[in-house]
Structures are given as structure tokens and as C-alpha cells.
């Protein structure tokens, strides 16, 4: 009887639907959906880059954002890079990102490793307290009063410490560390290794993927952060990171903070305010676009595996 049953019907009875061979229509539909998603991601980037390279006349003819190249010029990038505020803000953003990411990873890795060891002292109460903070917080005003009360107003550490640790990232790391082979840890202890040695030589080398992903999460968060600048150093433009310079310039609409831009109202001006805005946007995107391709391979093994392990 089984020999008379069509092959596709037998396969359908033995495997779930998503394991079956897709039909031609299904493959075409998936290809069309992926094409639309890629276009939805690339189209805004294309418009931003083209607009940043357009003249005032091209922007006026397009009525705003430019879709097709028309009268391309690099004057917006030259003017942006010649502005001391932008150059300083790039250095500030890089410094905050590097220092903040290093601090956040150090605290998160140590906390996650301690919580992943079942025999560590007080790990359950500490874990419960951390989870509670994900749903209950003191609020913006108490945080502002604490930071300013500690002398953080106008200081760089106020842009790092208030948000230095993410409980979600700690839980992901802890979940991954909990799945580290017990045999490896026991073998290391038999060789006389302590917890510091085990963390450095056993746990971290076997969890490079999740470590890389969490590092990227922290770095992107610091690079894109601007709200703390509004709270703790709103008037000191020489200390502003790049994202807040961009925000301030977009709000003003007529020039970068600390710079003077002339001729933007003329259709014959070489540099348009919108082009300069888009040039700063491109500058903020470049580091992320450079780093993401190298980190993409770690997302599946890092985030998904860390999220589903014990």
C-alpha cells in the first residue's frame, strides 16, 4: 500500500510543512519578498548619499531629498570635515564608544559569569534584583538628580555610567555561559585553575560569538546615544558627540553648531543645508556599515543560541 502513495504525500506525513520542498510559486514569492526587503533597506541609504552629494539647485529641483544624481559635488563633505565642531565630535564619539563599551563589557562579563555559576554566593537574590530592574526603575528625574548630585553635570562620565550596564545583555551572556561544558571547567579546576583563569581561558574562548554580538550592541548604543548629552551638557558644544551635533544641526537647519554657512538660500549655491545634513548622517553611518558585515556571522550563534540555552 505504501508504494502506491505519492512520494510528496509520504514526505508530508513524515515531516512538518516547513521542511517540505517549496514549490516554484513559493520560491518566487520568497525571492520577491527578499527583494522588496533589500530595496526597503537600500533605498533610504541611496537617497541619503545622493542628497549629500547634490548642489542647492539639484535639491531645489527635486523639492527636497534627491533620488537621481543631478549636479553632484563633494562640497558638503569638504565643509563638514573642515568644521572644527564636527572633527571634535567624531573624536568624542569614538572615545565614548571605546571607553563605554570596554567598561560595559567588563562589568557584564564578570556579572554574567558569576550568575552562571550555581554555587556562587548570593547569585539567586542578585539575579532576581537584576530582573526586577528591567521592569521597575527610578525614573528620569531621580537619575538626573543622582548624576548631578555626584558632580556629573558637564562631565563625560555622565554620558557613560548611567547606562553602562544592560540587564538583558547580562542575561544573554549568563544563559550562554551556563551552557559551557562542565567537563572543561572540571578539567581546568583539576589543573589548579581558579575562577579568573577559567573565565579567561575556558569560558570566553568558547563563547566568542555571543561576546562579539554583545560588544556590538553596546558599541552601537554608545555611538548612537544623544539623550544624555541633552541632560548633562546641553550648552558645551566642544564636548558634544557626533549624534548630538547632527541633532542640533537638523533642528537649526541653517548650519553646524559653531560654524557659519553662507549662501544656502540661493539656488546657485554649491552647498545646500539639506546636503550638509545628509553628509553628517552618512558620517554617522559609516562606522556601523563598516563593522556590521564582519559581525553578521556571529548573530545566529551568538544571540539565538544564547537566548535559548538553559
Secondary structure, 3 states (H helix, E strand, C coil): CHHHCCHHHHHHHHCCHHHCCCCHHHHHHHHHHHHHHHHHHHHHHHHHHHHHCECHHHHHHHCCCCCCCCCECCHHHHHHHHCHHHHHHHHHHHHHHHHHHHHHHHHHHHHHHHHHCCCCCCHHHHHHHHHHHCCCCCCHHHHHHHHHHCCCCCCHHHHCHHHCCCHHHHHHHHHHHHCCCHHHHHHHHHCCCCHHHHHHHHHCHHHHHHHHHHHHHHHHHHHHCCHHHHHHCCCCHHHCCHHHHHHHHHHHCCCCCCCCCCCCCCCCCCCCHHHHHHHHHHHHHHHHHHHHHHHHHHHHHHHHHHHHCC
